[in-house]
Amino acid sequence: MVPRLAAGNLPGVAELLRELTLPDEAAELQLLIDLCRRSLRVRSWLFGRFAHEPATRAAFRASLADPTLSNEWLWPRALRNALLPESGHPAPGEGPHGGLSEMQVLALIKGYQAGLLDVTAFVLARLWRQFLRSDRKDVPLALQLASARHWGAMANDDSGRMVRDLSKVLRFFRERSGRTVGEEDFGHANSWKIHVLVHILDHPRPSYKADDLHRSLPTKYRHVARRELHRFCRRHGIRRDQRPGRPLGALPKPRKSRRLQRQPLR
């Protein structure tokens, strides 16, 4: 079974995941910036009430024309860093995870979890189900905006494919109601790949030895042949370290993935 994402829109899913992992404050700031870009009335009100310093007004106007938010002193550093459009689109082959970015690896994980289901519908439905079963009352703004955009595309899809895709996703979760969706639902062929990708996500390196990736697998997946790992890395552009005889002691220490510092996607 080849996941739909394997031949699909990896950059688009990576961008969706980047948006969904924004902290609430960063998503709210992005919404304010977008609103100010669209509305002269809002900009005039904001400047008239709050931006009395000419330098502040000039810096804010410049930021509205600059999607990178390059003005460092105007925005809180943490929010500015969260909104930088870095994650999903590094130069090809220059990401920190064997040439892939963090969001590209995370998108592949979601693709293998979704399997033959539409990845965007799978991610959004899973997040909505998690939210509705939580104690939180206010819907995360990033989830609202991404859902509204997907709903608009679905309403404009005259073929009905997107509605059918969503129906299949909802049926998938309905059939597993009352329990946590996990490995047994993703299938054996996809689960070992998810384990490899999680290892790559948590151990950023320029390249990976097949032996190291094989050792990272749980015991029940150790029967996977190394040639399968080779094909898997080649299919997704994950750079392999093919230097002979590198000692295990030379491996860099693992670090805590930045995904743990973002809003959960699992």
C-alpha positions in Angstrom: 0.0 0.0 0.0 1.5 3.3 -1.1 0.2 6.3 0.9 -1.5 9.0 -1.2 1.1 11.5 0.0 4.0 9.6 -1.6 2.9 10.9 -5.0 1.0 13.9 -3.7 1.4 17.4 -2.3 4.2 17.1 0.3 5.0 20.8 0.3 1.3 21.7 0.8 0.9 19.3 3.7 4.2 20.5 5.3 2.9 24.1 5.1 -0.5 23.0 6.6 1.4 21.4 9.5 3.6 24.4 10.0 0.4 26.6 10.3 -1.3 24.1 12.7 1.7 24.0 15.0 1.8 27.8 15.5 1.2 28.9 19.1 -2.1 30.7 19.6 -0.4 34.1 20.0 1.5 33.7 16.8 -1.6 32.7 14.9 -3.5 35.7 16.3 -0.6 38.0 15.3 -0.7 36.6 11.8 -4.4 37.2 11.6 -3.9 40.8 12.8 -1.3 41.4 10.1 -3.5 39.9 7.4 -6.4 42.0 8.5 -4.3 45.2 8.4 -3.0 44.3 4.9 -6.6 44.0 3.7 -8.3 46.9 5.5 -7.4 50.5 5.2 -10.0 51.3 7.9 -8.4 48.9 10.4 -4.9 50.3 9.7 -6.2 53.9 10.1 -7.8 53.0 13.4 -4.8 51.2 14.7 -2.4 54.0 13.8 -4.7 56.7 15.1 -5.2 55.0 18.5 -2.0 53.2 19.3 0.8 54.0 16.8 1.7 57.6 17.8 5.4 57.3 17.0 6.2 57.9 13.4 8.9 55.3 13.5 6.5 52.7 14.7 4.0 53.5 12.0 6.7 53.3 9.3 8.0 50.0 10.6 4.5 48.6 10.8 3.7 49.7 7.2 6.9 48.1 6.0 6.0 44.8 7.8 2.7 44.7 6.0 4.6 44.5 2.7 7.2 42.1 4.1 5.9 38.5 4.7 9.2 37.6 6.4 8.6 40.1 9.3 12.2 41.1 9.1 11.8 44.1 11.4 13.3 42.6 14.6 12.3 45.3 17.1 8.7 45.7 16.2 7.5 42.2 17.1 8.2 40.0 20.1 11.0 37.7 19.2 9.2 34.5 20.0 6.2 35.3 17.9 8.3 36.6 15.0 10.4 33.4 15.0 7.2 31.3 15.0 5.9 33.1 11.9 9.1 33.0 9.9 8.3 30.9 6.7 11.3 28.7 7.2 10.1 25.3 8.0 8.4 23.8 5.0 10.6 25.2 2.3 14.4 25.0 2.8 16.5 24.8 -0.4 16.2 21.2 -1.8 18.4 18.8 0.1 19.5 21.4 2.7 17.1 20.5 5.6 18.6 19.3 8.9 17.1 15.8 8.7 19.1 14.2 6.0 18.2 16.9 3.6 14.5 17.3 4.7 13.0 20.0 6.9 11.3 19.2 10.1 7.9 19.9 8.5 8.7 17.7 5.6 9.5 14.8 7.9 6.3 15.4 9.9 4.3 15.6 6.7 5.6 12.2 5.7 4.7 10.8 9.1 1.2 12.0 8.7 1.1 10.7 5.2 2.0 7.2 6.4 -0.5 7.4 9.2 -3.3 8.4 6.8 -2.3 5.7 4.3 -4.8 5.7 1.4 -6.9 8.5 3.1 -6.5 12.1 2.1 -3.8 13.5 4.4 -5.3 17.0 4.9 -8.7 15.7 5.8 -7.1 13.1 8.1 -5.0 15.7 10.0 -7.9 18.2 10.4 -10.4 15.5 11.5 -8.0 14.1 14.0 -7.2 17.5 15.5 -10.9 18.4 15.7 -11.7 15.1 17.4 -8.9 15.7 19.9 -10.1 19.2 20.6 -13.7 18.2 21.1 -12.7 15.5 23.6 -10.5 17.9 25.5 -11.3 20.4 28.3 -10.4 23.4 26.1 -13.3 25.7 25.3 -11.8 28.0 22.7 -10.9 26.5 19.3 -7.3 27.1 18.4 -7.2 29.9 15.8 -4.8 28.1 13.5 -7.2 25.1 13.4 -10.1 27.4 12.6 -8.3 29.1 9.7 -7.0 25.9 8.2 -10.5 24.2 8.5 -12.2 27.2 6.9 -9.8 27.1 4.0 -10.3 23.4 3.5 -14.1 23.8 3.8 -14.0 26.5 1.1 -12.0 24.2 -1.3 -14.4 21.4 -0.6 -17.5 23.5 -1.3 -16.0 24.6 -4.6 -15.1 21.0 -5.6 -17.7 20.2 -8.3 -16.3 16.6 -8.6 -17.3 15.8 -5.1 -14.0 14.1 -4.5 -13.1 16.1 -1.4 -16.5 15.3 0.2 -15.9 11.6 -0.5 -12.4 11.9 1.0 -13.7 13.5 4.1 -16.4 10.8 4.4 -13.8 8.1 4.3 -11.7 9.8 6.9 -14.7 10.2 9.3 -15.7 6.5 8.7 -12.1 5.5 9.6 -12.3 7.3 13.0 -15.9 6.2 13.6 -14.9 2.6 13.3 -12.2 3.2 15.9 -14.4 5.2 18.3 -13.6 4.7 22.0 -10.0 3.9 21.6 -6.7 5.6 20.6 -5.7 5.3 17.0 -2.3 3.8 16.8 0.1 1.3 15.0 -2.4 -1.4 14.4 -4.6 1.1 12.5 -1.7 2.3 10.3 -0.7 -1.2 9.2 2.6 -3.1 9.5 4.0 -1.8 6.2 3.5 1.8 7.2 4.3 1.5 10.9 8.0 0.7 10.5 8.4 3.6 8.2 6.7 5.9 10.8 9.2 4.7 13.4 12.1 5.5 11.1 10.8 9.0 10.4 10.2 9.7 14.1 13.8 8.6 14.7 15.0 11.0 11.9 12.9 13.8 13.3 14.3 13.4 16.8 18.0 12.9 15.6 18.7 15.7 13.0 21.9 14.8 11.0 23.2 15.6 7.6 22.9 11.9 6.6 22.0 8.6 8.1 23.5 5.1 8.1 21.1 2.3 7.2 22.4 0.3 10.2 21.6 3.1 12.6 18.1 3.5 11.2 17.6 -0.3 11.4 18.8 -0.3 15.1 16.2 2.4 15.9 13.3 0.1 14.9 11.4 -1.8 17.7 12.3 -5.5 17.8 9.1 -6.5 16.0 10.2 -4.6 12.9 13.9 -5.7 12.9 13.1 -8.2 10.1 12.8 -5.3 7.7 15.6 -5.7 5.2 18.2 -3.0 4.8 17.5 -2.8 1.1 14.0 -1.7 2.1 15.5 1.1 4.2 17.7 2.0 1.2 14.6 2.2 -1.1 12.7 4.2 1.5 15.4 6.8 1.9 15.9 7.1 -1.8 12.1 7.5 -2.4 11.9 10.5 0.0 15.2 12.1 -0.6 16.7 11.2 2.8 20.5 11.4 2.4 22.3 8.2 3.5 25.8 8.2 5.1 27.7 5.6 3.0 31.1 6.2 4.6 32.6 2.8 5.7 33.6 2.0 9.2 32.3 5.1 11.1 32.4 4.2 14.8 29.1 4.4 16.8 30.8 6.8 19.2 30.9 9.4 16.5 27.2 9.7 16.4 25.9 13.1 17.5 23.8 13.2 20.6 20.0 13.2 20.0 18.1 16.4 20.8 14.6 17.0 21.8 12.6 17.7 18.6 11.1 21.2 18.2 7.8 19.5 17.5 7.5 18.9 21.3 7.6 22.7 21.8 4.8 23.3 19.4 1.1 22.4 19.6 0.6 18.7 19.5 -0.3 17.1 16.2 -0.7 13.5 17.5 
